[in-house]
Amino acid sequence: MSKMSTNLARCTLNGPTMGTRWSALFHAPSGFDAGAVQADLQAAMDEVDAQMSTWKPDSELMRLNGTPAGEWVSVPARLLDVLRLGLAIGRASGGAFDIGMGDAVIAWGFGAAQASPNRIRSAIKARRVPAHDALEIDGTRVRKRVPITLDLNGIAKGYGVDRLAGILGGAGIRDGLVGIDGEMRAMGLRPDGEAWTVAVEQPDPERRAPHSLLALEDCAVATSGDYRHWIDVQGRRLSHTMDPARSAPLAHSPASVTVLAPTCAEADAWATALMVLGAEDGGELAQRLGIDALFLLRGACGIRSCGTGRLFGDATMAVRPWGG
């Protein structure tokens, strides 16, 4: 273990984005202009929000949503990157991750409008074409082959975290921890030479507590769960994660899925895809694709876990129980 440098000062920056807050933790040499980096980080988050938000009627994504099917639309590079990745993971997951579920998200009340029984019926009855078949990309242009409402909430925060890491890297910071909610990305190591420690949350809607700890180096992590964003329908709690096969919230799913990946956008999208697929099918796909995933499952005896990939074997991606 290397000795911590006394020339480094701890910096913690944060700001608003996407209805929550972003954060950045790093250590910088004396005289480092943290104010300039704060401004750059906030500008990057504002750009992501302005391009990908479904809560801003004038966002680039909403402009694309408002364009008729068959009409080409030029989109900015960052939105294009996220669309490409979303379509690729949609295809690789067999449609479990689908950025074309915007109509269902709105109908069930997880968007800017209240839930609507009429919209719910329309979403369920709609002939659904997966986004990776419905959307066509040609250079910087995009067009919808059929009417579709795009929603990037399952990937945009992860992409935002990657932008935070990119801004820090551009400022000469090679080691740090950045995040938006539960989506995090570790850069390098802590000043003491140890990996960054990130908690996997206990899937409990009543309180916030850690379930286990991850030790991360140059790696991103994202968690999708059923316990933070939900609606109550006739006494039944329904998660915000949509099942593309039913155009409705997941009826049966893991309590949470945590994914480790090189980028947070990938981790974010795959966590959603594996939630939709469930522990059995999702675990098989993750194993086949080499995805590091931790499933937390509810049962009669409480929460149990199962994992795939290197989560339980790689020293730089160690997982251990909280308090263990």
Salt bridges, closest charged atoms under 4 A:
GLU47 OE1 - ARG78 NE 3.03
GLU47 OE1 - ARG163 NH2 3.75
ASP49 OD2 - LYS56 NZ 3.74
GLU60 OE1 - ARG63 NH2 2.76
ASP103 OD2 - ARG128 NH2 2.95
ASP133 OD2 - HIS132 NE2 3.97
GLU136 OE1 - ARG143 NE 2.86
GLU136 OE1 - ARG145 NE 3.74
ASP138 OD2 - ARG141 NH2 2.93
ASP162 OD1 - ARG185 NH1 2.78
ASP181 OD2 - LYS157 NZ 2.86
ASP192 OD2 - ARG190 NH2 2.82
GLU201 OE2 - ARG208 NH1 2.99
GLU201 OE2 - ARG228 NH2 2.90
ASP204 OD2 - ARG207 NE 3.31
GLU206 OE2 - ARG237 NH2 3.99
ASP226 OD2 - ARG298 NH1 2.67
ASP292 OD2 - ARG310 NH2 2.98
ASP314 OD2 - ARG310 NH1 3.97
